[in-house]
């Protein structure tokens, strides 16, 4: 299809012979030009964790780190990143304080460093841990099985009441989403124009989508109930306070060699 007959594919810059994006009026452009000064934020969900398979509420007490399969999942991501170099040259690596996130960060740290002119990578990035990047704080529910949780605290429905804490000393869904939004804003302000990688949790990723996309009620307790895969990547581009989602739930490495 020629540029003259390309419709919205042409406006989006589809195809190697599409008209340059700079010639399309900004107000109707569907794919904006890349920016060299934007911050890129890549959220990696941890691999399968012990608490995921044991049915335990995995806060600081209940988190038993990654399973063997979880380490394989993150290892597949690391191998992909080694080959593609898509996250090489990252300026910072963060993780929540929970063992499953820290282990995930440790497994990918070596492939995030940039390479010199001879292709030799620099030292692995150091990991900065931050409790604000944790999954929802469970309070007294930490370490309980979900059967024990229900027996002790009853049924909980955040779709009906997003302000109810999960348990005494724990967070509500609304409070969690707003906590994550603030933490991500702080990191972006700290790393303007850089590539930042964060090893975190499915809830953190969903919270980022609720807080940073035009989702009705995103900061007021709405939920998406997404199926974010273990060891998947979700990528944001941020410039001038505007958050642009570039990719969600990227786990192509889980498919194995093509």
N, C-alpha and C positions, 0 to 999 in steps of 0.2 A: 504494500500500500504506500502511495506517495505521501509526502508531507501535506500536499494540498487537500487530500481526501482522508486524512488521518483522524479527524474528529478529536475526541478527548484523549486517545492514545497519543496523538501528536502533542497536545497540550501537556501531557504528562512526560514527554520526552522519551517515549517508547521507541526502541529501535536505534541502530547506530547512525541512521541517516535522518533522524528527526531534526526539526528546526531547533536552533539553540534556545535554551530556556530563557535567555536574556531578551529574546525578541518577543516573547509572549507577555502580554500585560499581566503585572503582578497580581491584580485582583481576581483573575480567572485561572491563574496557573495552578495545576493540580499537583505537581511535584516541584517544590522550590529548589533552587540551586544549592549545592553543598556549600557549607561555610567552613573556612579554615580556622575560625576563631571560636567555634561552638565547643561546648563540653560534651563528650560522649560518655555516657554512664551505662555500664553493662552489669546487669544483675544476674548472677548465676545461682540457681537453686542448688542446694546441697544434694549429694547423692542419697540413695536410699539409706535410711537411718534405722538404728536398732529400735528406737521408739515407734517408728512407722510400722514395723512388722510385729512388734510385741504388744501393740495396743495400749501404750502408756502415754500419758500427757508429758511431753518432752521439754520441760523447762530445765533449769540448771541441775536439778536433782534427777529428773527422768531421762535426760539425754545421755544415751550410751554411745554416741559417736556413730560413725558409718558402719554399715554391714560390709561384708566382703564384696557383695554384689554392688553396693553403693560405691565402693572404691573402684570397682571395675567401670562403673558408669562415668565417674569423674575422670578415670584414666583414659577412656575413649574420647572425652572432650579434650583432655590435655594432648593426646596424640593428634587430634584434628588441628588444634591450635599450633602445634609444632610444625605441621605440614603447611598450613595456610598462612601462618603469621598474622592472622587477622586482628589479634589483640597485642601484638608485639609493640613495644614502646609505651606501654601503659605507664602513667605517671604515679599511680597509687593503687594499692590493693587493700581493701577493707574486708572485715568479716564480723559477724555477730560474735558474741562471747560464748556461744554454745558450741560444744565440741564438734558436732556434725558440720557446722559452717567453717570452723577453723581447719578441720581436716581437708575440706574441699578446697579452701584457699591454699593450703600447703601443697596440695597435689598439682595445682595449676600455676603456682608462683614462678616456676622455672621458665615457663614459656611466655611470660608477659614482658620480660626484659627486651629492650631493643638490641639489634645486632650492629656490629661495626661493618666497615666496607669489605671485610673478609668473611662476613657471615657469622662471626663469632658473637654469641650472646653475652650480655653482661651478667652480673650476679643477679640471683633471684630477688624479686621485690620483697621487702619486709612487709609483714602483715600488721595492720592497725586494727585492733578489735574495738568494737563499740556496742554497748548494750542496747543502744537505741535502734540497732539494726536487727535485734532479736525478733523471733516469732512472738506472738502475743504473750505478755507476761501472765503466767497461770496462777500466781499466788498459791493458795493452799491446795490447789488441784495438782500441783507439780508432783510427778512420780506416781500418781494414782492410775490404775487401769480405768478405762472408760466406764466399765461396769461399776467400779468403786465411786467414780465421779458422780454418776447418776444417782447412786444410792445415797451419797452424802449431800449433794447439792441440788438434786432434782433435775428436771428437764430445763433446757436453756434454748431459746429460739431468738437469735439475733436479728432475724428478718422481722420479727414482731417487736423486739425491744433491744435496739443496738446499744443502748446506754447501760444495760445490766452487766456488771462485772462477771467474768467467768466464774470467779470464786472470791472469797474474802482475800484481800491483798492483791487481787489480780486486776487486769484491765477489762474494759468494755470494748466492743468492736469499734465504736466511734472513737474512743480514746486512742486505740491502737492505730487506726488509720491516720489520725492527726499527728500522733507521735512520729510515725514513719515519714510523713510528709515533711515535718520539720527537720528530721535528721537528714533527709536527702537534700533539702534546700541548703543546709549547712555545708554538706560535702561539696555540692556544686559551687557554692560561693568560695570555697577553699581551693578549688582546682579549676578555675576558669580556663577554658581552652585546652584542657587535658583530657586524656582517656583514663577513666577510672573504672576499676573492676571491683564488684562487691559480691562476696559469697554470703548468701542469705537464705531466705525461706519463702515458701509459697505464699504465705500471708503477706510478707513484705512486698512481694511482686504485685499481688492483687491490690494492696494498699496504694502502691505507686500508680497503678492504672486508675483507681478510683479518685485519687487526689490530683492527678496531673492531666487527665483527659476530661473533656466536657461531658462527664457522667452526671445525670440528675441525682442529686443527693449524695455525691461522692464523699464529701466530708461530713455528712450528716447521718451516716449509718447505712447507706446502700451497700449491697453485696453483689458480687458477680458469680461467686461459686465456680471459679475456673478450675480447669484440670492442668495445672502447671506441672510439667514433667520434671522428674529428678534430673539434675545435671544439665538443665536447659538454660539457654541464655535469653534474656530480655534486654533490648537495647533502646536507650533514649538519647536524643540529641537536644541539648538545651542552649539557647542563646537569647539574651535580652529578656530573661524571665519566661520565655516560651518553651514549653516542653513538647517535643515531637517524637512520637513512637516510631522507631525504625524497624523493630522486630520483636515478636513475642513468642516464647515457647520454642525456640530454635534448638532442636535436639536431633539434627540430621546425622550427627556422629553415632547415634544409637542404632542406626540402620546397618552399620558395618561397612566394609569396603564395597564400593560400587562395582 
